[in-house]
């Protein structure tokens, strides 16, 4: 879910574990899976971007998962299956994972 969609589900009563309105601490989307899961940076006041937490929101539910580390390490850990994100499908990534940057 992108931030606008997060506001909608929050306004409908779904608990929101991260700030989505305060520019100093809000979540910033930077990746989405083909299942609709969204990967965000969780900004923290005074913290440099490399210290922001990576958080993932479930595309088809209310669950979130957090990863402490930079985006490059997150991608390496998840795509190499060194770290299992509970929100991603059990069979993901495939044996030949890929990453497609979007402009």
Wavefront OBJ file of the C-alpha trace (Angstrom):
o trace
v 0.000 0.000 0.000
v 1.193 3.436 -0.759
v 0.828 6.284 1.745
v -2.532 7.492 0.360
v -3.957 3.985 0.679
v -2.499 3.729 4.193
v -4.396 6.884 5.155
v -7.628 5.369 3.839
v -7.314 2.129 5.810
v -6.211 4.068 8.912
v -9.257 6.330 8.602
v -11.413 3.196 8.294
v -10.082 2.029 11.676
v -7.114 -0.210 10.838
v -4.268 0.280 13.342
v -1.239 1.973 11.815
v 2.070 1.053 13.503
v 4.008 3.850 11.791
v 3.461 7.573 11.379
v 2.221 8.406 7.912
v 1.464 12.130 8.151
v 4.427 13.739 9.935
v 7.115 14.509 7.307
v 9.881 14.051 9.892
v 8.926 10.470 10.785
v 6.651 9.130 8.093
v 7.141 6.043 5.955
v 8.481 6.490 2.429
v 7.592 3.787 -0.136
v 10.452 2.587 -2.340
v 9.541 -0.904 -3.559
v 6.516 -3.071 -4.213
v 6.224 -6.801 -4.823
v 4.045 -8.423 -7.448
v 1.807 -9.532 -4.545
v 1.179 -5.913 -3.580
v 3.412 -5.846 -0.504
v 5.064 -2.441 -0.136
v 8.551 -1.778 1.222
v 9.107 1.543 2.995
v 11.821 3.437 4.742
v 10.714 4.543 8.199
v 12.277 7.957 8.666
v 13.471 9.020 12.096
v 14.186 12.625 13.076
v 17.893 13.405 12.931
v 18.831 9.963 11.614
v 20.636 9.720 8.278
v 18.858 7.675 5.579
v 21.202 4.716 6.026
v 19.913 4.397 9.618
v 16.222 4.323 8.690
v 14.380 1.083 9.370
v 13.013 -0.905 6.435
v 9.355 -1.800 6.999
v 7.112 -3.957 4.831
v 3.328 -3.762 4.774
v 1.331 -6.781 3.736
v -0.461 -6.174 0.452
v -3.570 -8.087 1.406
v -3.769 -7.572 5.142
v -2.846 -5.428 8.126
v 0.502 -6.994 9.055
v 3.889 -5.251 9.016
v 7.449 -6.528 9.340
v 10.601 -4.543 10.148
v 14.224 -4.982 9.073
v 17.118 -3.094 10.650
v 19.690 -2.273 8.031
v 20.195 -0.423 4.760
v 18.130 -1.120 1.637
v 21.015 -2.781 -0.183
v 21.504 -5.277 2.649
v 17.745 -5.885 2.854
v 17.610 -6.695 -0.869
v 20.640 -8.961 -0.630
v 19.330 -10.770 2.460
v 15.815 -11.262 1.106
v 16.744 -12.153 -2.475
v 19.470 -14.573 -1.331
v 17.073 -16.042 1.275
v 19.494 -15.278 4.094
v 16.593 -13.547 5.834
v 12.997 -14.677 5.549
v 10.370 -11.943 5.566
v 7.215 -13.518 6.969
v 4.952 -11.381 4.775
v 6.395 -12.587 1.502
v 5.130 -15.849 -0.045
v 6.836 -19.027 1.094
v 8.117 -19.753 -2.431
v 9.503 -16.266 -2.971
v 11.993 -15.429 -4.220
v 12.354 -17.992 -6.973
v 15.617 -19.787 -7.639
v 16.482 -16.978 -10.087
v 15.365 -13.779 -8.322
v 15.451 -10.438 -10.033
v 15.150 -6.782 -9.245
v 13.692 -4.257 -11.677
v 14.369 -0.609 -10.866
v 11.550 1.737 -11.829
v 12.069 5.315 -12.861
l 1 2 3 4 5 6 7 8 9 10 11 12 13 14 15 16 17 18 19 20 21 22 23 24 25 26 27 28 29 30 31 32 33 34 35 36 37 38 39 40 41 42 43 44 45 46 47 48 49 50 51 52 53 54 55 56 57 58 59 60 61 62 63 64 65 66 67 68 69 70 71 72 73 74 75 76 77 78 79 80 81 82 83 84 85 86 87 88 89 90 91 92 93 94 95 96 97 98 99 100 101 102 103
